[in-house]
Amino acid sequence: MTSFAKRHYQALAEAMQAAKPPTKDRAGCLTWQAVRNELIQTLTRDNGRFDRDRFARACEPGANVRARSSNPPVQDVEATGPLSRRLQALRALPEGVAAISPDNPAELHTAIARAVGEG
């Protein structure tokens, strides 16, 4: 049995759409990709039928997350959990993060943890 329902996947994809920085913000884009990839790994472990590619596409701004759903949109709520703090920290990462290679996720994770105050 999975821990997440369709509405959770949709809410995460919508949050990722809202959090995606402009293309010219290289550090922000790399960090956003790292967070998206981490979410994909977590959701794949939770649900063997999880469609990684579909979720990755749904995270892109402008994607129709609810294309196959008749559920009403999720209401905005004040985000206060650990993921919300990380997303807020991503927006405030220093420019030096741009030098971190996307091929080194451990270094990127450390930079994110420091920015959030967890490291």
C-alpha positions in Angstrom: 0.0 0.0 0.0 1.3 3.4 -0.9 1.5 6.4 1.5 0.6 8.9 -1.2 -2.6 9.4 -3.2 -3.0 11.0 -6.6 -3.9 14.4 -5.0 -0.5 14.3 -3.2 1.4 13.8 -6.5 -0.6 16.6 -8.0 0.0 19.0 -5.1 3.8 18.2 -5.3 3.9 18.8 -9.0 2.0 22.1 -8.6 4.4 23.2 -5.8 7.4 22.4 -8.1 5.8 24.4 -10.9 5.5 27.4 -8.6 9.1 27.0 -7.3 10.9 26.7 -10.6 13.2 29.7 -11.0 13.9 31.5 -14.3 16.2 29.7 -16.7 18.9 32.4 -16.3 19.2 31.4 -12.6 21.6 28.5 -13.1 22.0 27.8 -9.4 18.3 27.9 -8.8 17.6 25.6 -11.8 20.2 23.0 -10.6 18.8 23.1 -7.1 15.2 22.8 -8.4 16.3 19.8 -10.6 17.9 18.1 -7.6 14.8 18.5 -5.5 12.6 17.2 -8.3 14.9 14.2 -8.7 14.8 13.5 -5.0 11.0 13.7 -5.0 10.9 11.3 -8.0 13.2 8.8 -6.1 11.0 9.0 -3.0 7.8 8.6 -4.8 9.2 5.7 -6.9 10.1 3.9 -3.6 6.6 4.5 -2.3 4.7 3.3 -5.4 6.1 0.7 -7.9 3.6 2.0 -10.5 4.8 5.6 -10.2 5.4 7.1 -13.6 8.7 9.1 -13.3 8.5 10.7 -16.7 4.9 11.9 -16.3 5.7 13.4 -12.9 8.8 15.1 -14.2 6.7 16.7 -17.1 4.0 17.7 -14.6 6.6 19.6 -12.6 7.3 21.9 -15.5 5.5 25.3 -15.3 2.4 25.3 -17.5 1.9 21.6 -17.4 -1.7 20.5 -16.9 -1.3 18.5 -13.7 -5.0 17.7 -13.5 -5.6 16.7 -17.2 -7.1 13.3 -16.3 -8.8 14.3 -13.0 -12.2 15.6 -12.1 -11.1 16.7 -8.6 -11.3 20.3 -7.7 -8.0 22.2 -7.4 -6.2 22.0 -4.0 -6.7 25.1 -1.9 -3.6 27.1 -1.1 -2.5 26.6 2.5 0.3 28.2 4.4 3.2 25.8 4.0 5.2 25.2 7.2 6.7 21.7 6.9 10.3 20.6 6.3 9.9 20.5 2.5 8.4 24.0 2.5 11.4 25.3 4.5 13.7 23.6 2.0 11.9 25.2 -1.0 12.1 28.6 0.7 15.8 28.0 1.3 16.3 27.1 -2.4 15.0 30.5 -3.4 17.5 32.1 -1.2 20.6 30.1 -2.0 23.8 32.1 -2.5 25.2 32.5 -6.0 28.1 30.2 -5.1 25.8 27.3 -5.5 26.0 27.8 -9.3 29.5 26.3 -9.1 28.3 23.0 -7.8 28.1 20.3 -10.4 24.8 18.6 -11.0 26.9 15.4 -11.2 27.7 15.8 -7.5 24.3 15.5 -5.7 26.0 15.0 -2.3 27.6 18.4 -2.5 24.4 20.0 -3.7 22.5 18.3 -0.9 25.0 19.6 1.7 24.6 23.2 0.3 20.8 22.9 0.5 21.0 21.5 4.1 23.3 24.4 5.1 21.0 26.9 3.6 18.0 25.4 5.5 20.1 25.2 8.7 20.1 21.4 8.9 23.9 21.0 8.3 
